[in-house]
Amino acid sequence: MVTEQYFRAKGFNTITNEFNLLSRTSKFKIYNDIISLMTGQQKLEQFKDAVKILEDTDHSIENPDLFIYNL
């Protein structure tokens, strides 16, 4: 919450806890789509690939809970 407030005060936009980039089905499709648009599909796929590699090596990865962007 403090991090979100800090970046909002600096003029950034944030999405908090209302996205799920790691799920194949998500009730937050609209926010996932915004993130995909802001990062580009290629970068989003690179992120998912990196998570998969870490999971395959027994690392526990949780879904991010804060996305910060600037229009």
Backbone hydrogen bonds, N-H to C=O, Kabsch-Sander energy under -0.5 kcal/mol:
donor,donor_aa,acceptor,acceptor_aa,energy
5,Q,1,M,-2.4
6,Y,2,V,-2.3
7,F,3,T,-2.3
8,R,4,E,-2.5
9,A,5,Q,-2.3
10,K,6,Y,-1.0
11,G,8,R,-1.6
12,F,7,F,-2.5
13,N,69,Y,-3.4
15,I,67,F,-2.2
17,N,15,I,-0.5
17,N,65,D,-1.5
23,S,20,N,-0.5
29,K,26,S,-0.6
31,Y,28,F,-0.6
32,N,28,F,-2.4
33,D,29,K,-2.7
34,I,30,I,-1.7
35,I,31,Y,-2.3
36,S,32,N,-2.4
37,L,33,D,-2.3
38,M,34,I,-2.5
39,T,35,I,-2.5
40,G,36,S,-2.2
44,L,40,G,-2.0
45,E,41,Q,-2.4
46,Q,42,Q,-2.1
47,F,43,K,-2.2
48,K,44,L,-2.3
49,D,45,E,-2.5
50,A,46,Q,-2.3
51,V,47,F,-2.3
52,K,48,K,-2.3
53,I,49,D,-2.3
54,L,50,A,-2.2
55,E,51,V,-2.7
56,D,52,K,-2.4
57,T,53,I,-0.8
57,T,54,L,-0.7
58,D,55,E,-1.6
59,H,54,L,-2.3
61,I,59,H,-0.6
67,F,15,I,-2.4
69,Y,13,N,-2.7
